[in-house]
Amino acid sequence: MIQEIGLGGGCHWCTEAIFQGLKGVSEVRQGWISSREFPSFSEAILLCFDPSVISLSDLLRIHLQTHSATSAHQMRTKYRSAVYVFSKAQQAIVEKHLLELQTEYPEKLITRPLRFQDFKLNTETYLDYYRRDPEKPFCKNVIRPKLVKLKENFSEQLDPDKIPLTRSGESRVKFL
């Protein structure tokens, strides 16, 4: 049964690119999410996943390792480190996983489960941002290093059919 979860932490273009390439992730929508605890919108993604292919724990581990999950920097209103949940049951599961994953970090995780309230999809121009033009400076300098880290640490979770192609589609992006 397909499940949905929201993830926020850094730039939604980066987060979108990271989760688009994973096995078991069937949809990634990039935009802004608000929560009951924080009604202001923050950059995030909504993703649909098949827990029989990729576990929520693995998704959270990837999320924590691909953004600054322990840094309470001044841009946290725009880039809230969060897991947006859709039920009390899902919140309890996320809380349990975050507590378990805390052991992998010397600093305290600031990532919190927040109750999903609303979502605004980004404009068409900015959707599928990395895949549309991986040679843009932002893509090369900010997103690509995160994808390299993803490949190094989570290669077993990558879906080779979803790995981003170059703009022309002729060859795989060089970092892969």
C-alpha positions in Angstrom: 0.0 0.0 0.0 1.4 3.4 -1.1 2.1 5.9 1.7 2.7 9.6 1.6 5.1 11.7 3.7 6.4 15.3 3.6 10.1 16.2 4.0 11.7 19.6 4.5 15.2 20.6 5.4 16.9 22.4 2.7 16.2 23.7 -0.8 13.2 21.9 -2.3 15.1 21.6 -5.6 17.7 19.6 -3.8 15.3 17.4 -1.8 13.3 16.7 -5.0 16.4 15.5 -6.9 17.5 13.3 -4.0 14.2 11.5 -3.6 13.3 11.2 -7.3 16.0 8.6 -7.9 15.0 6.1 -5.2 13.5 2.7 -5.6 10.0 2.5 -4.2 9.4 6.3 -4.6 6.6 6.7 -7.1 6.0 10.5 -6.9 7.8 13.6 -5.7 6.0 16.9 -5.6 8.1 19.9 -4.8 6.8 23.2 -3.3 5.9 24.5 0.2 4.3 22.8 3.2 2.7 24.3 6.3 1.9 22.4 9.4 -0.5 22.8 12.3 2.4 23.8 14.5 3.9 26.2 12.0 1.2 27.6 9.7 3.8 29.6 7.6 5.0 27.7 4.5 8.5 26.3 4.2 10.2 24.7 1.3 9.6 20.9 1.2 8.5 17.9 -0.9 5.6 15.5 -0.7 6.5 12.0 -1.7 4.6 8.7 -2.3 6.5 5.5 -1.5 5.9 1.8 -1.3 7.1 0.6 2.1 7.5 -2.9 0.8 10.3 -1.5 -1.4 11.8 1.3 0.7 11.2 1.7 4.4 10.2 4.8 6.1 13.3 4.4 8.3 15.5 4.4 5.1 13.7 7.5 3.8 14.4 9.3 7.1 18.0 8.2 7.2 18.5 9.5 3.6 16.7 12.7 4.5 18.8 13.4 7.6 22.1 12.7 5.8 21.3 15.0 2.8 20.5 18.2 4.7 21.8 19.9 7.8 19.6 18.0 10.2 21.5 19.2 13.3 22.0 22.9 12.4 19.6 25.5 13.8 20.8 28.1 11.3 18.9 31.4 10.7 17.2 30.2 7.5 15.1 27.5 9.3 11.9 29.4 8.7 12.4 29.0 4.9 14.1 25.6 5.2 12.4 23.9 8.2 13.9 20.6 9.1 10.8 18.4 9.3 9.0 15.3 8.5 5.4 16.2 7.7 3.0 13.4 8.9 -0.6 12.7 8.0 -1.8 10.8 11.1 -1.0 10.3 14.8 0.1 6.7 14.0 2.5 8.0 11.3 3.8 10.6 13.8 4.5 7.9 16.4 6.4 5.9 13.9 8.5 8.9 12.7 9.2 9.9 16.3 10.5 6.3 17.0 12.7 6.3 13.9 14.1 9.7 14.7 15.0 8.6 18.2 16.7 5.5 16.8 18.6 7.5 14.2 19.8 10.1 16.8 22.4 7.5 17.8 24.1 8.1 14.5 24.7 11.8 15.2 27.0 13.4 17.8 24.9 16.6 17.8 21.2 16.7 18.6 18.9 16.3 15.6 16.6 19.3 15.1 14.3 17.5 12.6 10.8 17.1 14.0 7.6 15.4 12.9 5.0 18.0 12.2 1.4 17.5 11.4 0.8 18.3 7.7 -1.7 21.1 7.1 -1.3 22.4 3.5 0.8 22.1 0.4 1.5 24.6 -2.5 3.0 23.1 -5.6 5.8 25.1 -7.1 5.3 26.7 -10.6 5.9 24.5 -13.6 9.1 26.3 -14.4 10.8 25.0 -11.2 9.4 21.5 -11.1 11.8 18.7 -11.9 14.5 21.3 -11.5 17.6 19.1 -11.6 16.5 16.8 -14.3 15.5 19.6 -16.7 19.0 21.1 -16.7 21.7 19.4 -14.5 24.3 21.7 -16.0 22.9 24.8 -14.4 25.4 26.3 -11.9 23.1 25.6 -8.9 22.6 22.1 -10.0 26.3 21.4 -10.5 27.5 23.2 -7.4 24.7 22.4 -4.8 22.5 19.5 -5.9 25.1 17.3 -7.6 27.3 17.0 -4.5 24.3 15.8 -2.5 23.5 13.3 -5.2 27.2 12.1 -5.1 26.8 11.6 -1.3 23.5 9.8 -1.9 25.2 7.4 -4.4 28.2 6.8 -2.0 26.0 6.1 1.0 22.8 4.7 -0.4 23.6 3.1 -3.7 21.4 0.1 -2.9 18.4 2.4 -2.7 19.0 4.0 -6.1 16.8 3.0 -9.0 19.0 2.9 -12.2 16.0 3.7 -14.3 15.4 7.0 -12.4 19.0 8.2 -12.4 19.0 11.7 -13.9 20.2 12.0 -17.5 22.0 14.9 -19.1 19.9 17.6 -20.7 20.2 15.9 -24.1 19.4 12.5 -22.5 22.4 11.0 -24.4 24.4 9.9 -21.4 24.3 9.6 -17.7 25.3 12.5 -15.5 29.1 12.4 -15.0 29.0 11.9 -11.2 27.3 8.5 -11.6 
